Amino acid sequence: MSSAAPGTPAVPRIAWILCGLLFGATALSFLDRQVLSVLAPSLTEDLGMSNTQYARVVSAFVFAYTVMFAAGGWLVDRLGTVRGLALAVAVWSLASAGHALAAGALGLGVARFVLGLGEGACFPGATKGAVEWFPPHKRNLAIGIAIGGSAFGAVLAPPVTAWLAVRLGWRGAFVATGAIGAVWVAAWLAAGRFAPDSGAGREPERSSAKPAWGEIFRHPAAWRLLLARFCFDPVFYFYMFWIPQYLSRERGFSLEEIGRYYWIPFLALGLSNIASGRLGDLLLQRGWSARGVRRTLLGAAAFLTPVSCLVIIAPGAGWAIALMAVLMVAHGLWICNYVALISDHFPSRVMATVFGLTGTVGGAAGILANMATGPVVDGHGFAPIFIGTSFLYPLALVVLLTIPRAAAALERRP
């Protein structure tokens, strides 16, 4: 058993092991989704694909992922965290390896679509595990670790994929990442047998007690959480899909330079996720209320994000990268406390469903924002986008601050 402060329950060592595996799952999800973009130049040439066909392949993943975020969360709540995540990672690992069988755009698009179906359950499942296996005084840190793997997966994707492709070819690189997923599933199922209140056994038996969708939507916090995510998610999608274009077009970066520096903001994000979780736990242990912690840290993050508009006037590329890293630090502080806020208002038995719903809404906002970003950039450059993204987190904060203090019936159930 791990040590704990006097008067607080200790956290079983197996819970930390499972949290480390959740970190691995979210890292693997970002690694697997970015293999295609890293290999795109050689892959599209080998398969004779046009840019239009490649765009459709990418869209197949985004569509499936956005839809499955909500459906995958519901599935994890029904099956339990252990079995639900094992199924999700197994599906997307098979899909990742299946890219190697593609003979053209259609086959690649099908593999990409199935990859999105599997990955949609990853973050709802990871957050559910962090919430249900950790007491409140350690929950923020667990959430930060669980979701923080995604940033480290984004950091590792370019060098790992390039190394595999040089030695195994692009088809072999996809098979190798699928094999990594298989190893993770085996380790997860082995550790999951000892999970505290393991979802592999008890949760399906209580499935009839889970609230209906309508009951979730009647909760006074639900619509505000969804609207807030609709406001802030386009910023992260912009940083995921458009920053390489900005660095090339506005800062004159070569492909090699993009690979050399683009990972820095995501490393900042990963470190921020973990540090933010620890900070939230420390404040709770010092007597702060959960409501006070969320409002303070979300507010700090929201008021830090407007620095992103300074990117357009940064005197050099190094300053631009540094300001992007500041935005990612703020996002790490924000998303960790946003997830914790969900756990404050909803029990763990529906945590994956609710978080999945917010992810689907955020993904839809990201799709709409990406469709608008292209024409804006073509007509006016990146400046309007950076300026616009500066105000989205403060807007989301205003929405979250309207969540009423009073608890609803759904909150008080076990």
KEMIPA-633445 format. One line per field, with one value per residue (C-alpha): residue in one letter; residue number from 1; x, y, z. Coordinates in steps of 0.001 Angstrom, whole numbers, plus 500000, padded with zeros to 6 digits. Each point is the difference from the previous one (the first is absolute). Last residue first. Example, Ala and Ser with C-alpha at 12.3 -4.5 7.8 and 13.67 -1.06 7.14 Angstrom:
BEGIN
type s  a
seq 2  1
x 513670  498630
y 498940  496560
z 507140  500660
//
This chain:
BEGIN
type p  r  r  e  l  a  a  a  a  r  p  i  t  l  l  v  v  l  a  l  p  y  l  f  s  t  g  i  f  i  p  a  f  g  h  g  d  v  v  p  g  t  a  m  n  a  l  i  g  a  a  g  g  v  t  g  t  l  g  f  v  t  a  m  v  r  s  p  f  h  d  s  i  l  a  v  y  n  c  i  w  l  g  h  a  v  m  l  v  a  m  l  a  i  a  w  g  a  g  p  a  i  i  v  l  c  s  v  p  t  l  f  a  a  a  g  l  l  t  r  r  v  g  r  a  s  w  g  r  q  l  l  l  d  g  l  r  g  s  a  i  n  s  l  g  l  a  l  f  p  i  w  y  y  r  g  i  e  e  l  s  f  g  r  e  r  s  l  y  q  p  i  w  f  m  y  f  y  f  v  p  d  f  c  f  r  a  l  l  l  r  w  a  a  p  h  r  f  i  e  g  w  a  p  k  a  s  s  r  e  p  e  r  g  a  g  s  d  p  a  f  r  g  a  a  l  w  a  a  v  w  v  a  g  i  a  g  t  a  v  f  a  g  r  w  g  l  r  v  a  l  w  a  t  v  p  p  a  l  v  a  g  f  a  s  g  g  i  a  i  g  i  a  l  n  r  k  h  p  p  f  w  e  v  a  g  k  t  a  g  p  f  c  a  g  e  g  l  g  l  v  f  r  a  v  g  l  g  l  a  g  a  a  l  a  h  g  a  s  a  l  s  w  v  a  v  a  l  a  l  g  r  v  t  g  l  r  d  v  l  w  g  g  a  a  f  m  v  t  y  a  f  v  f  a  s  v  v  r  a  y  q  t  n  s  m  g  l  d  e  t  l  s  p  a  l  v  s  l  v  q  r  d  l  f  s  l  a  t  a  g  f  l  l  g  c  l  i  w  a  i  r  p  v  a  p  t  g  p  a  a  s  s  m
seq 414  413  412  411  410  409  408  407  406  405  404  403  402  401  400  399  398  397  396  395  394  393  392  391  390  389  388  387  386  385  384  383  382  381  380  379  378  377  376  375  374  373  372  371  370  369  368  367  366  365  364  363  362  361  360  359  358  357  356  355  354  353  352  351  350  349  348  347  346  345  344  343  342  341  340  339  338  337  336  335  334  333  332  331  330  329  328  327  326  325  324  323  322  321  320  319  318  317  316  315  314  313  312  311  310  309  308  307  306  305  304  303  302  301  300  299  298  297  296  295  294  293  292  291  290  289  288  287  286  285  284  283  282  281  280  279  278  277  276  275  274  273  272  271  270  269  268  267  266  265  264  263  262  261  260  259  258  257  256  255  254  253  252  251  250  249  248  247  246  245  244  243  242  241  240  239  238  237  236  235  234  233  232  231  230  229  228  227  226  225  224  223  222  221  220  219  218  217  216  215  214  213  212  211  210  209  208  207  206  205  204  203  202  201  200  199  198  197  196  195  194  193  192  191  190  189  188  187  186  185  184  183  182  181  180  179  178  177  176  175  174  173  172  171  170  169  168  167  166  165  164  163  162  161  160  159  158  157  156  155  154  153  152  151  150  149  148  147  146  145  144  143  142  141  140  139  138  137  136  135  134  133  132  131  130  129  128  127  126  125  124  123  122  121  120  119  118  117  116  115  114  113  112  111  110  109  108  107  106  105  104  103  102  101  100  99  98  97  96  95  94  93  92  91  90  89  88  87  86  85  84  83  82  81  80  79  78  77  76  75  74  73  72  71  70  69  68  67  66  65  64  63  62  61  60  59  58  57  56  55  54  53  52  51  50  49  48  47  46  45  44  43  42  41  40  39  38  37  36  35  34  33  32  31  30  29  28  27  26  25  24  23  22  21  20  19  18  17  16  15  14  13  12  11  10  9  8  7  6  5  4  3  2  1
x 476864  497091  500436  500976  496955  497645  501423  502480  499525  502894  498520  502184  500181  503783  500358  498551  502203  503002  499122  500114  503355  501215  498771  501424  503565  498843  498618  503284  501984  497481  499851  503835  500366  499773  497191  498477  501589  500147  496334  498988  501863  498944  496264  499955  502368  497630  497031  501970  501296  496500  498833  502964  499132  496418  501241  502505  497340  497848  502938  500614  496374  500032  503401  498962  496675  500919  502619  497332  499317  500384  503478  501261  499071  501955  503000  499872  499959  502780  502350  498866  500800  503428  501087  498500  501933  503248  499045  499515  503386  501557  498503  501642  503360  499602  499325  502964  502278  498590  500993  498693  496593  497272  497715  500772  498684  496458  500907  500536  496197  500239  501236  496674  498224  502613  499857  496192  499941  502399  497982  496529  501036  501795  497169  497368  502067  500231  503442  501187  503702  499465  497739  502686  502607  497729  499454  503737  500721  497498  501423  503539  498927  498115  502617  502792  498021  499082  503582  501069  497287  501300  503543  499040  499843  503697  502178  497267  499042  503696  500366  496917  501499  498775  499402  498234  496686  499417  502003  499382  496340  499494  501643  497664  496833  498872  500702  500167  496719  498383  501100  498419  496824  499448  499325  496473  498318  501541  498317  496662  500175  500942  497222  497486  500850  500319  496283  499439  497058  502375  501178  496426  499111  502885  498596  501597  501997  498303  499364  503743  500699  501076  502051  501933  501094  502469  502305  499266  502309  499052  503749  501723  501655  498865  500724  503742  499940  497403  502061  503279  498447  498272  503276  501874  497320  500311  503737  499218  497758  502842  502287  497491  499632  503775  500293  497745  502063  503263  501571  503313  499551  496274  500614  502445  497743  497010  501929  501468  496693  497625  501951  498892  496367  500041  501405  497051  497502  501555  498795  496425  500714  502698  497879  496951  502020  501376  496502  498693  502507  498065  496664  500642  501389  498759  496651  501189  503250  498273  497183  502505  501802  496774  498629  503441  500332  496443  500305  503285  498274  497535  502676  502281  497034  499642  503726  500010  497042  501694  503207  498088  498191  503104  501984  501533  499630  501273  502494  497186  498653  502690  498396  496523  501062  501415  496784  497808  502256  500286  496215  499330  502559  498571  496494  501154  501957  497758  496690  497916  497053  501936  502644  497302  498420  503388  500537  496664  500830  503545  498871  498399  503067  502426  498046  499833  503636  501237  498078  501060  503651  499220  497964  502913  502314  497658  499972  503788  500240  500946  502385  500391  503800  499847  497300  501997  503348  498683  497332  502293  500019  496299  499098  501962  498174  496896  502065  502270  497061  498156  503184  500585  496394  500446  503407  498685  497139  502664  501660  496617  499610  503329  498965  496770  501952  502016  496831  499296  499979  496879  500310  500011  503751  501546  500509  502691  499602  498802
y 506165  502395  503539  501505  498605  501701  503443  501866  503723  502260  500854  499809  503604  500129  497340  502245  502962  497677  498846  503618  500495  496848  501216  503526  499411  497570  502922  501921  496948  499303  503610  500092  496764  501461  502129  498301  496572  499881  500924  497502  497143  500880  499771  496264  499474  501879  497875  496791  501239  500926  496486  498601  502107  498734  496427  500530  501432  496935  497716  501752  499378  496348  499293  501499  498137  497456  502409  502309  503386  503576  500055  497511  502475  502713  497660  499709  503802  500213  497840  501702  503512  499465  498045  502682  502700  498085  499588  503751  500583  497526  501983  503101  498206  498802  503584  501301  497507  500915  503620  503442  498687  502164  497186  497869  502786  498709  496884  502121  500016  496550  501165  501477  496718  497923  502126  499909  496228  499807  502269  498733  496349  500407  502020  497468  497144  501898  501040  498382  499557  496479  501449  502505  497241  497833  502835  500644  496318  499897  503165  498595  496859  501795  502756  497520  498532  503395  501288  496877  500822  503550  498655  497327  502470  500895  497450  498488  503450  500745  496884  500917  503445  502942  503304  501695  500932  497161  497156  500764  500777  496756  498035  501829  499001  496512  499514  503658  500733  496936  501275  503409  498458  498221  503202  501133  496648  498780  502847  499220  496355  500832  502600  497524  497380  502103  500279  496233  499548  498804  497134  498937  500098  497708  497432  499462  496869  497724  497260  499832  498933  496445  501439  502051  497199  497798  501586  503413  498986  501355  500544  498402  496629  498268  503257  499447  496931  501537  503160  498174  497902  503045  501977  497231  499962  503773  499720  497427  502505  502514  497409  499083  503669  500456  496819  501501  503178  498115  497862  501623  503548  499893  498960  502837  502549  498846  500187  503435  501598  498308  500506  503573  499306  496931  502182  502344  497149  498520  502998  498678  497341  501940  503125  497960  498167  503294  501437  496874  499820  501829  498969  496255  498098  496923  501357  503386  498948  497022  502185  502480  497262  498476  503292  500682  496701  499296  501939  498266  496815  501604  502353  497081  498352  503078  500084  496371  500675  503109  498098  497335  502610  502112  497142  496587  500038  496915  501926  502216  496855  500247  503224  498478  497031  502444  502070  497026  498588  503438  500362  496460  500299  503415  498590  496875  501885  503066  498218  498500  502431  503111  499197  499655  503359  501674  498301  501262  503567  500038  497661  502762  502252  497145  498645  503429  500870  496645  500139  503639  498948  497564  502657  502441  497354  499540  503740  500166  497337  496401  497917  497326  500355  503775  500293  497822  501729  503518  498910  498058  502629  500746  496307  499268  502838  498039  497128  502194  502007  496860  498405  502924  499756  496284  500359  502600  497599  497349  502315  500528  496216  499763  502876  498185  496772  501778  500539  503657  500764  501532  503454  500765  500368  500590  496909  497431  497382  496484
z 494572  499386  501201  496684  498129  502423  499225  502162  500622  498957  496630  496872  498742  500493  497321  497270  500938  499948  496471  498832  501729  498199  496594  500062  498826  497308  497996  500008  498907  497241  498785  499742  498025  496516  498602  496970  499942  503800  500309  497291  501752  503558  499322  499305  502922  502314  498955  500558  503360  501147  499127  501911  503037  499972  499664  502787  502318  499393  500713  503315  500947  498951  501551  503334  500174  502708  501381  501425  498353  501281  501532  497388  497269  501834  500175  496201  499689  502587  497933  496788  501244  501528  496933  497732  501857  499516  496334  499618  501640  497539  497120  501466  500077  496400  498869  502013  498289  496590  500466  500904  501151  498461  498811  503057  502248  499385  501977  503131  500291  501656  503414  501152  499276  501821  503148  499941  499622  502937  502270  499087  500276  503339  501530  498962  501433  503290  501183  503228  499428  498616  497301  499020  499819  497826  497530  499773  499334  497175  498519  500148  498102  497247  499826  499315  497133  498581  500119  498110  497482  499554  499370  497444  497116  500344  498196  497830  498776  499385  497843  497964  499414  502045  498207  502912  498369  497534  501512  503676  499281  498067  502803  502439  498116  501023  503704  501029  498237  501563  503426  499392  498527  503363  501969  499107  499292  503251  501877  498370  501060  503598  500147  498598  502607  503157  500853  499552  497648  497278  502181  500793  496313  499150  502426  503371  500806  502495  497420  499421  503577  499058  497141  502585  502266  498179  497485  501513  502819  503424  500509  496987  500601  496802  498186  500303  497728  497678  499644  499372  497220  498475  500057  498192  497314  499618  499426  497294  498212  500083  498393  497275  499040  499809  497912  497341  499908  499568  502733  500853  498713  500823  503606  500654  498283  502056  503262  499221  498884  502510  503228  500740  499068  502242  502772  499594  500084  503125  501979  500042  502623  501854  500404  501003  502649  501305  500272  501737  502831  502766  498447  500364  496988  498156  498724  498757  498324  498374  498670  498588  498085  498710  498697  498493  498152  498825  496739  499236  498873  497601  498682  499135  498265  497765  499256  498936  497703  498583  499292  498152  497930  499318  498520  500570  503767  501829  502170  501264  501688  502694  501178  499728  502122  502547  499836  500805  502740  501623  500155  501224  502802  500880  500471  501815  502646  500297  500322  497206  500163  501041  497383  497339  500917  499690  496649  498707  501032  498599  497218  497971  500091  499385  497035  498343  500693  498716  496724  499576  499818  497181  498204  500206  498527  497056  499352  500304  497283  500693  497890  502685  500259  499659  502642  502398  499491  500707  502554  502352  502759  499478  500084  503161  501751  501044  501378  502127  501331  501101  501323  502351  501213  500652  501658  502461  500738  500642  502512  501667  500210  501796  502274  500891  500579  502696  502019  500877  503705  501538  501562  503728  500221  496550  497889  499387  497285  500722
//
